[in-house]
Amino acid sequence: MATPAAQGLESRLHVRARLGWAFVLVALVLLALLVWTRAQMGSQPADAITYLAAGERLNAGHALYALQAGDRPIINWAPYWTVPLLSPPPIAVLWRPLAALPGELGVPAWLLFTGACVAIPLGLAGRRRPLVVGIALLVFDLPLSFQLMVGNVDGALLGAAFLAWFLFLGRRPGPLGALAAVMVAIKLTPLVLAIWALAALRPVDRPRYLAWFVGTGVAVLGVSLLGAGLAAHLDYLGIAARTATSGASPFSVGGLAQAAGLSRSIAAYLPDLVFLPGLVGAVVLRHRPALSFAVAILAMTLGTPALYPNTLVIPLAVLAPLVWPDASSQPMVVEVGDRMSSRGTSPA
C-alpha cells in the first residue's frame, strides 16, 4: 500500500501533468490561430520560395548569388540583404531536385519536412514533460508561427540539434560528427555546436567524431562544388563578410544596438561578442554537458547577424537535456506514465 507521502506526490504529479497538457493545448490553439491569421493576410512561405528560386537558378545554369533575365524575382531588403540568397551553396544544391518537381511541389514537401523537424522532437518531449514543454510552447509561439509559415532551414536545424543531443547520449560519435558537418555546411553558426560535441565527448570518442566530421564535410563540399560550381562558393565568402559587417538584421543583437543609437561600425561586432564567448563557454563547461549544450545553442542562435523571428525557435533545443538528462552526470526524477522513478534516462 502506498504511503500518504507517496500518494501526495502522485497527486501533485497528476495535477502538474494536467496543467502541462492544458498549456500545450492553449499553445497549439494559439499557434494555429497565428498561422491562420498570417495565411489570411497573404503571407507566403518566403524562405522556402527563396530556396526554390536558388535551385531553379542552378538548374538553369545561372549564377547563384545574382539575378538575371528569366530568374524568379526575390525581394531585395537593403541593407539587410542585397543578394537573392544568404545561405551557403549546399542548401541550393539540396534544392535542385526539389526545384525540378512539377507545380512547385518542392515547396509543400519542404514545409512538411521542416514542420516535422519541429513537431516530432517537441511532441516526444511533451509526452515526457508536458508542463515544461507546454510553458515553452507558449513562450515561443510567435517564433514557431513564423517558422511554420516561412519554411526556413532553422526548423531543420532545431530537429538536428535534438538529434545531436540524442547521439551524444547514445555515445554515437561517428553519426554525431556527420550530423555536425552537415549542419555547419547548411548554416555556419552550428560550428559552435560542432565544437561543443568535440569537447564534451569522451577522449576515446573524439578521433572517431573528427574522422566522420571531416569525411562528411569533404563529401558535402564535393557535392556542393559539383552542384553549384566554384564561383558560387567564392561569391559566398564575400556575401558572408558583408552580412557580418553591414547586414545585421533588425532583430539581431547588432541590429538592436543600432536601433538604440550605437554606430553600425561598433554594432557589427556584437554578434561576435556573443558567439565567441559562447563557444569558449561551451568548451569550458564540457564536463557539464547539459549546461554546455545550452550555452552552445544560445550562442548558435544569438551569435549571428542574420537573426530573424523564426531563428528564435532554435533555443527550444535546450529542452533536450531537460527532458532527456545525461545519465552519466546525475540521476534525475522523471515521469513515466503515472509512476515515478529516480534514475538516469536515455533516449528511447
Secondary structure, 3 states (H helix, E strand, C coil): CCCHHHHHHHHHHHHHHHHHHHHHHHHHHHHHHHHHHHHHCCCCCHHHHHHHHHHHHHHCCCCCCCCCCCCCCCCCECCCECCCCCCCHHHHHHHHHHHCCHHHCHHHHHHHHHHHHHHHHHHHHHHHCHHHHHHHHHHCHHHHHHHHHHCCCHHHHHHHHHHHHHHHHCCCHHHHHHHHHHHHHHCCCCHHHHHHHHHHCCHHHHHHHHHHHHHHHHHHHHHHHHHHCHHHHHHHHHHHHHHHHHCCCCCCHHHHHHHCCCCHHHHCCHHHHHHHHHHHHHHHCCCCHHHHHHHHHHHHHHCCCCCCHHHHHHHHHHHHHHHCCCCCCCCEEEEECCEEEEECCCCC
